[in-house]
């Protein structure tokens, strides 16, 4: 195989991999922002539950396992 076609093939593969990497990086950035947004929503909901229905929230040590355990 001549050097030129091999070089062109490698350049083509690298370009494809760079494009795929850019797309994955952008998607990861979107997912990170979405995780941060959802985390904030969970915190707000938790505060609302604590405020309006504190009896619904129990500490893990307060949960007694059922007798069949």
TORTORRO-797782 format. One record per atom (N, C-alpha, C, CB): z, x, y; atom name; residue number from 0; residue in one letter. Coordinates in Angstrom, 3 decimals. Each point is the difference from the previous one (the first is absolute). Glycine has a CB too. Example, Ala and Ser with C-alpha at 12.3 -4.5 7.8 and 13.67 -1.06 7.14 Angstrom:
BEGIN
NODE         c3         c1         c2   atom   seq   type
NODE      7.800     13.190     -5.690      N     0      A
NODE      0.000     -0.890      1.190     CA     0      A
NODE      0.000      0.900      1.200      C     0      A
NODE      1.246     -1.892     -1.173     CB     0      A
NODE     -1.966      1.542      2.223      N     1      S
NODE      0.060      0.820      1.190     CA     1      S
NODE      0.730     -0.770      1.090      C     1      S
NODE     -2.145      1.184     -0.628     CB     1      S
***
This chain:
BEGIN
NODE         c3         c1         c2   atom   seq   type
NODE      0.000      0.847     -1.179      N     0      X
NODE      0.000     -0.847      1.179     CA     0      X
NODE      0.000      0.890      1.239      C     0      X
NODE      1.223     -1.852     -1.239     CB     0      X
NODE     -2.056      1.495      2.173      N     1      X
NODE     -0.081      0.797      1.214     CA     1      X
NODE      1.228     -0.244      0.860      C     1      X
NODE     -2.511     -0.082     -0.076     CB     1      X
NODE      2.773      1.017      0.949      N     2      X
NODE      1.187     -0.061      0.854     CA     2      X
NODE     -0.058     -1.156      1.000      C     2      X
NODE      0.223      2.467     -0.253     CB     2      X
NODE     -1.392     -2.729      0.834      N     3      X
NODE     -0.107     -1.022      1.046     CA     3      X
NODE      0.356     -1.400     -0.517      C     3      X
NODE     -1.770      1.391      1.092     CB     3      X
NODE      1.199     -1.848     -2.213      N     4      X
NODE      0.380     -1.335     -0.494     CA     4      X
NODE      1.490     -0.076     -0.363      C     4      X
NODE     -2.340     -0.293     -0.863     CB     4      X
NODE      2.877      1.368      0.323      N     5      X
NODE      1.419      0.023     -0.350     CA     5      X
NODE      0.862     -0.115      1.253      C     5      X
NODE     -0.516      1.402     -2.023     CB     5      X
NODE      0.134     -0.672      3.050      N     6      X
NODE      0.727     -0.044      1.265     CA     6      X
NODE     -0.071     -1.394      0.619      C     6      X
NODE     -0.489      2.437      0.358     CB     6      X
NODE     -0.694     -3.046     -0.385      N     7      X
NODE     -0.158     -1.351      0.552     CA     7      X
NODE      0.836     -1.012     -0.780      C     7      X
NODE     -2.316      0.596      0.764     CB     7      X
NODE      2.360     -0.445     -2.078      N     8      X
NODE      0.810     -0.895     -0.830     CA     8      X
NODE      1.482      0.137      0.352      C     8      X
NODE     -1.705      0.162     -1.851     CB     8      X
NODE      2.161      1.061      1.997      N     9      X
NODE      1.403      0.224      0.357     CA     9      X
NODE      0.321     -0.560      1.385      C     9      X
NODE      0.005      2.057     -1.431     CB     9      X
NODE     -0.924     -1.872      2.374      N    10      X
NODE      0.212     -0.534      1.345     CA    10      X
NODE      0.064     -1.526     -0.025      C    10      X
NODE     -1.182      1.995      0.969     CB    10      X
NODE      0.333     -2.595     -1.774      N    11      X
NODE     -0.006     -1.456     -0.128     CA    11      X
NODE      1.317     -0.496     -0.601      C    11      X
NODE     -2.506      0.037     -0.267     CB    11      X
NODE      2.980      0.636     -0.752      N    12      X
NODE      1.269     -0.385     -0.634     CA    12      X
NODE      1.172      0.147      0.969      C    12      X
NODE     -0.922      0.704     -2.224     CB    12      X
NODE      0.931      0.374      2.972      N    13      X
NODE      1.077      0.230      0.967     CA    13      X
NODE     -0.024     -1.088      1.076      C    13      X
NODE     -0.107      2.496     -0.430     CB    13      X
NODE     -1.083     -2.847      0.900      N    14      X
NODE     -0.114     -1.047      1.023     CA    14      X
NODE      0.528     -1.325     -0.537      C    14      X
NODE     -1.997      1.168      0.999     CB    14      X
NODE      1.664     -1.496     -2.242      N    15      X
NODE      0.487     -1.235     -0.612     CA    15      X
NODE      1.520      0.024     -0.123      C    15      X
NODE     -2.163     -0.231     -1.260     CB    15      X
NODE      2.713      1.357      0.824      N    16      X
NODE      1.451      0.113     -0.146     CA    16      X
NODE      0.711     -0.082      1.349      C    16      X
NODE     -0.353      1.393     -2.046     CB    16      X
NODE     -0.219     -0.795      3.075      N    17      X
NODE      0.595     -0.083      1.335     CA    17      X
NODE      0.014     -1.440      0.496      C    17      X
NODE     -0.781      2.331      0.493     CB    17      X
NODE     -0.307     -3.059     -0.739      N    18      X
NODE     -0.069     -1.407      0.403     CA    18      X
NODE      1.048     -0.821     -0.750      C    18      X
NODE     -2.461      0.250      0.492     CB    18      X
NODE      2.564     -0.025     -1.789      N    19      X
NODE      0.988     -0.730     -0.798     CA    19      X
NODE      1.415      0.321      0.472      C    19      X
NODE     -1.567      0.021     -1.966     CB    19      X
NODE      1.823      1.232      2.269      N    20      X
NODE      1.320      0.408      0.478     CA    20      X
NODE      0.324     -0.645      1.347      C    20      X
NODE     -0.249      2.171     -1.231     CB    20      X
NODE     -0.729     -2.226      2.125      N    21      X
NODE      0.201     -0.650      1.299     CA    21      X
NODE      0.332     -1.482     -0.172      C    21      X
NODE     -1.583      1.642      1.052     CB    21      X
NODE      0.860     -2.311     -1.951      N    22      X
NODE      0.257     -1.424     -0.246     CA    22      X
NODE      1.398     -0.209     -0.581      C    22      X
NODE     -2.460     -0.373     -0.375     CB    22      X
NODE      2.853      1.219     -0.566      N    23      X
NODE      1.336     -0.126     -0.596     CA    23      X
NODE      1.090      0.271      1.024      C    23      X
NODE     -0.940      0.687     -2.208     CB    23      X
NODE      0.723      0.283      3.070      N    24      X
NODE      0.985      0.311      1.039     CA    24      X
NODE      0.167     -1.175      0.954      C    24      X
NODE     -0.582      2.435     -0.175     CB    24      X
NODE     -0.517     -3.055      0.557      N    25      X
NODE      0.066     -1.160      0.890     CA    25      X
NODE      0.733     -1.152     -0.682      C    25      X
NODE     -2.151      0.709      1.105     CB    25      X
NODE      1.877     -0.915     -2.371      N    26      X
NODE      0.668     -1.080     -0.742     CA    26      X
NODE      1.492      0.279     -0.126      C    26      X
NODE     -2.119     -0.447     -1.274     CB    26      X
NODE      2.484      1.684      1.019      N    27      X
NODE      1.423      0.352     -0.089     CA    27      X
NODE      0.701     -0.225      1.329      C    27      X
NODE     -0.532      1.686     -1.767     CB    27      X
NODE     -0.132     -1.387      2.861      N    28      X
NODE      0.589     -0.229      1.323     CA    28      X
NODE      0.223     -1.491      0.222      C    28      X
NODE     -1.128      2.071      0.892     CB    28      X
NODE      0.153     -2.900     -1.289      N    29      X
NODE      0.159     -1.453      0.127     CA    29      X
NODE      1.156     -0.496     -0.859      C    29      X
NODE     -2.455     -0.227      0.463     CB    29      X
NODE      2.549      0.741     -1.677      N    30      X
NODE      1.074     -0.420     -0.895     CA    30      X
NODE      1.362      0.425      0.534      C    30      X
NODE     -1.579      0.150     -1.930     CB    30      X
NODE      1.654      1.031      2.511      N    31      X
NODE      1.261      0.454      0.585     CA    31      X
NODE      0.441     -0.905      1.132      C    31      X
NODE     -0.570      2.335     -0.630     CB    31      X
NODE     -0.378     -2.732      1.472      N    32      X
NODE      0.323     -0.913      1.102     CA    32      X
NODE      0.432     -1.359     -0.540      C    32      X
NODE     -1.642      1.196      1.483     CB    32      X
NODE      0.979     -1.673     -2.517      N    33      X
NODE      0.357     -1.292     -0.603     CA    33      X
NODE      1.385      0.062     -0.635      C    33      X
NODE     -2.431     -0.475     -0.420     CB    33      X
NODE      2.754      1.567     -0.244      N    34      X
NODE      1.333      0.161     -0.592     CA    34      X
NODE      1.062     -0.005      1.086      C    34      X
NODE     -0.979      1.309     -1.905     CB    34      X
NODE      0.725     -0.622      3.001      N    35      X
NODE      0.960      0.020      1.110     CA    35      X
NODE      0.184     -1.401      0.572      C    35      X
NODE     -0.652      2.370      0.535     CB    35      X
NODE     -0.440     -3.116     -0.385      N    36      X
NODE      0.070     -1.364      0.527     CA    36      X
NODE      0.795     -0.906     -0.941      C    36      X
NODE     -2.212      0.339      1.155     CB    36      X
NODE      1.933     -0.245     -2.445      N    37      X
NODE      0.701     -0.836     -0.975     CA    37      X
NODE      1.478      0.371     -0.096      C    37      X
NODE     -2.136     -0.245     -1.277     CB    37      X
NODE      2.447      1.523      1.395      N    38      X
NODE      1.393      0.440     -0.006     CA    38      X
NODE      0.748     -0.604      1.179      C    38      X
NODE     -0.661      2.140     -1.137     CB    38      X
NODE      0.027     -2.159      2.287      N    39      X
NODE      0.623     -0.593      1.188     CA    39      X
NODE      0.227     -1.497     -0.201      C    39      X
NODE     -1.101      1.739      1.450     CB    39      X
NODE      0.140     -2.424     -2.042      N    40      X
NODE      0.153     -1.431     -0.268     CA    40      X
NODE      1.165     -0.240     -0.950      C    40      X
NODE     -2.462     -0.346      0.361     CB    40      X
NODE      2.585      1.164     -1.392      N    41      X
NODE      1.101     -0.152     -0.954     CA    41      X
NODE      1.337      0.190      0.701      C    41      X
NODE     -1.478      0.814     -1.861     CB    41      X
NODE      1.571      0.172      2.740      N    42      X
NODE      1.249      0.222      0.737     CA    42      X
NODE      0.352     -1.215      0.853      C    42      X
NODE     -0.466      2.466      0.035     CB    42      X
NODE     -0.533     -3.027      0.641      N    43      X
NODE      0.237     -1.178      0.838     CA    43      X
NODE      0.452     -1.176     -0.856      C    43      X
NODE     -1.723      0.804      1.648     CB    43      X
NODE      1.045     -1.031     -2.767      N    44      X
NODE      0.377     -1.104     -0.882     CA    44      X
NODE      1.403      0.191     -0.561      C    44      X
NODE     -2.407     -0.323     -0.582     CB    44      X
NODE      2.743      1.543      0.240      N    45      X
NODE      1.336      0.282     -0.522     CA    45      X
NODE      1.060     -0.315      1.049      C    45      X
NODE     -0.952      1.783     -1.494     CB    45      X
NODE      0.701     -1.396      2.728      N    46      X
NODE      0.943     -0.296      1.077     CA    46      X
NODE      0.133     -1.508      0.207      C    46      X
NODE     -0.580      2.186      1.100     CB    46      X
NODE     -0.524     -2.912     -1.190      N    47      X
NODE      0.049     -1.449      0.171     CA    47      X
NODE      0.792     -0.660     -1.123      C    47      X
NODE     -2.205      0.084      1.177     CB    47      X
NODE      2.006      0.379     -2.393      N    48      X
NODE      0.755     -0.562     -1.124     CA    48      X
NODE      1.481      0.297      0.175      C    48      X
NODE     -1.989      0.270     -1.524     CB    48      X
NODE      2.321      0.952      1.933      N    49      X
NODE      1.406      0.347      0.235     CA    49      X
NODE      0.602     -0.874      1.090      C    49      X
NODE     -0.469      2.355     -0.707     CB    49      X
NODE     -0.312     -2.661      1.714      N    50      X
NODE      0.500     -0.780      1.130     CA    50      X
NODE      0.166     -1.479     -0.359      C    50      X
NODE     -1.108      1.621      1.552     CB    50      X
NODE      0.131     -2.206     -2.225      N    51      X
NODE     -0.002     -1.440     -0.230     CA    51      X
NODE      0.569     -0.413     -1.353      C    51      X
NODE     -1.958     -0.103      1.476     CB    51      X
NODE      1.987      0.985     -2.437      N    52      X
NODE      0.514     -0.339     -1.329     CA    52      X
NODE      0.669      1.218     -0.621      C    52      X
NODE     -1.805     -1.736     -0.295     CB    52      X
NODE      2.917      2.194      0.879      N    53      X
NODE      0.635      1.222     -0.509     CA    53      X
NODE      0.491     -0.125     -1.440      C    53      X
NODE      0.666      0.499      2.326     CB    53      X
NODE     -0.415     -1.709     -2.786      N    54      X
NODE      0.474     -0.181     -1.373     CA    54      X
NODE     -1.086      0.284     -1.032      C    54      X
NODE      1.607     -1.694      0.846     CB    54      X
NODE     -2.855      1.706     -0.411      N    55      X
NODE     -1.097      0.259     -0.935     CA    55      X
NODE     -0.154      1.480     -0.325      C    55      X
NODE     -1.143     -2.009      0.892     CB    55      X
NODE      1.722      2.860     -0.078      N    56      X
NODE     -0.113      1.442     -0.207     CA    56      X
NODE      1.290      0.498     -0.633      C    56      X
NODE     -1.581      0.248      1.975     CB    56      X
NODE      1.443      0.406     -3.097      N    57      X
NODE      1.178      0.574     -0.648     CA    57      X
NODE     -0.251      1.476     -0.275      C    57      X
NODE      0.590     -2.232     -1.040     CB    57      X
NODE      0.483      2.975      1.032      N    58      X
NODE     -0.099      1.424     -0.316     CA    58      X
NODE     -0.260      0.146     -1.497      C    58      X
NODE      1.561      0.622      1.918     CB    58      X
NODE     -2.290      0.410     -2.330      N    59      X
NODE     -0.284      0.182     -1.430     CA    59      X
NODE      1.261      0.059     -0.854      C    59      X
NODE     -2.063      1.205      0.647     CB    59      X
NODE      3.142     -0.635     -0.111      N    60      X
NODE      1.228      0.078     -0.796     CA    60      X
NODE      0.658     -1.368     -0.176      C    60      X
NODE      0.325      2.330      0.827     CB    60      X
NODE     -0.710     -3.307      0.000      N    61      X
NODE      0.535     -1.350     -0.140     CA    61      X
NODE     -0.691     -0.776     -1.110      C    61      X
NODE      0.559      0.026      2.417     CB    61      X
NODE     -1.720      0.412     -2.826      N    62      X
NODE     -0.738     -0.687     -1.058     CA    62      X
NODE      0.591      0.371     -1.357      C    62      X
NODE     -2.102     -0.013      1.414     CB    62      X
NODE      2.731     -0.952     -2.024      N    63      X
NODE      0.607      0.218     -1.316     CA    63      X
NODE     -1.050     -0.325     -1.049      C    63      X
NODE      2.345     -0.552      0.849     CB    63      X
NODE     -2.549      1.448     -1.821      N    64      X
NODE     -0.991     -0.297     -1.036     CA    64      X
NODE      0.449     -1.192     -0.846      C    64      X
NODE     -0.681      2.428     -0.050     CB    64      X
NODE     -0.255     -3.163     -0.495      N    65      X
NODE      0.352     -1.137     -0.846     CA    65      X
NODE      0.786      0.459     -1.228      C    65      X
NODE     -2.050     -1.218      0.796     CB    65      X
NODE      2.807      0.310     -1.404      N    66      X
NODE      0.857      0.384     -1.131     CA    66      X
NODE     -0.758      0.531     -1.216      C    66      X
NODE      1.577     -1.707      0.796     CB    66      X
NODE     -2.837      1.390     -0.936      N    67      X
NODE     -0.728      0.467     -1.188     CA    67      X
NODE     -0.443      1.451      0.112      C    67      X
NODE     -0.768     -2.325     -0.351     CB    67      X
NODE      1.107      3.017      1.423      N    68      X
NODE     -0.348      1.419      0.134     CA    68      X
NODE      1.041      0.857     -0.639      C    68      X
NODE     -1.208     -0.465      2.096     CB    68      X
***
